[in-house]
Amino acid sequence: MWADVAVKSKKLGAENYSMARAQTKILGDQFQAALITYDEGLLCDDKVLASALWRRFFEKNCNDPRNLETMVKYVRMQIKYLDNMTEEDFRKRNIMWQSIEKT
C-alpha cells in the first residue's frame, strides 16, 4: 500500500511535494485509526464490530441492516478460518478466502 502511495505521490511532481506529504500523513492517520477500530471490534462483541464496519467499511451509509449483519458474520468466519490455519500455510500465504455466500 505505501509503495503505491509513494509512486503516485512522485507523479504529482516536486511542486506538489508538500501537499502529497500532507495527504500521505492523513492517509496514514486514517489507516491507523481503522486498524484500532477493527481490532477493538474483533476483540469485543458483534455490536462493536458492526459499529466499526458501519463507520469504516460502509462509510456510515448502510441502509439495509442485513448487509451489515452479513459483513459481521463474514468477518467472524474469516477470523476463525485464519486462526485455525497452520503457521506454515500462513507464512506461505496459502490462504483460501472464504466465500461470503457461506455466511
SVG drawing of the C-alpha trace seen along z (x, -y; Angstrom):
<svg xmlns="http://www.w3.org/2000/svg" viewBox="-32 -24 43 50">
<polyline fill="none" stroke="black" stroke-width="0.4" points="0.0,0.0 2.7,-2.5 4.8,-1.7 1.8,-2.5 1.2,-5.8 4.9,-6.8 4.7,-6.0 1.5,-8.1 2.9,-10.9 6.0,-11.1 3.7,-11.5 2.5,-14.8 5.9,-16.3 8.1,-18.4 5.8,-21.4 3.2,-19.4 5.5,-17.7 4.2,-19.4 0.6,-18.6 1.5,-15.0 3.3,-14.7 0.3,-16.1 -2.1,-13.8 0.1,-10.8 0.1,-11.7 -3.7,-12.0 -3.9,-8.6 -1.5,-7.1 -3.6,-8.5 -6.8,-7.2 -5.2,-3.8 -4.0,-3.6 -7.5,-4.6 -9.0,-1.9 -6.7,0.7 -7.5,-0.3 -11.2,-0.4 -11.2,3.1 -9.0,4.5 -11.4,3.3 -14.3,4.8 -12.6,8.1 -11.8,8.3 -15.3,7.2 -18.8,8.3 -20.7,8.1 -22.1,4.7 -18.7,3.2 -17.6,4.9 -20.8,3.8 -20.1,0.3 -16.6,0.4 -17.7,1.9 -20.5,-0.7 -18.1,-3.6 -15.1,-2.4 -16.3,0.1 -19.8,-1.3 -18.7,-4.9 -21.8,-5.4 -24.0,-4.6 -25.7,-1.2 -29.4,-1.4 -30.0,2.4 -29.0,3.8 -28.9,7.3 -25.9,6.2 -24.1,5.1 -25.1,8.4 -23.7,10.4 -20.4,8.5 -20.1,9.1 -20.7,12.8 -18.3,12.9 -15.5,11.2 -16.0,13.5 -15.9,16.5 -12.7,15.3 -11.0,14.6 -11.9,18.2 -10.5,19.6 -7.3,17.6 -7.0,18.5 -7.2,22.2 -4.6,22.0 -1.2,23.7 1.7,21.3 3.3,22.9 0.3,22.2 0.1,18.7 3.8,18.0 3.4,19.4 0.4,17.2 -1.6,20.3 -4.9,18.6 -8.1,19.6 -10.6,16.7 -14.0,18.0 -17.0,17.1 -19.4,14.6 -22.2,16.9 -21.2,19.2 -22.5,16.7"/>
</svg>
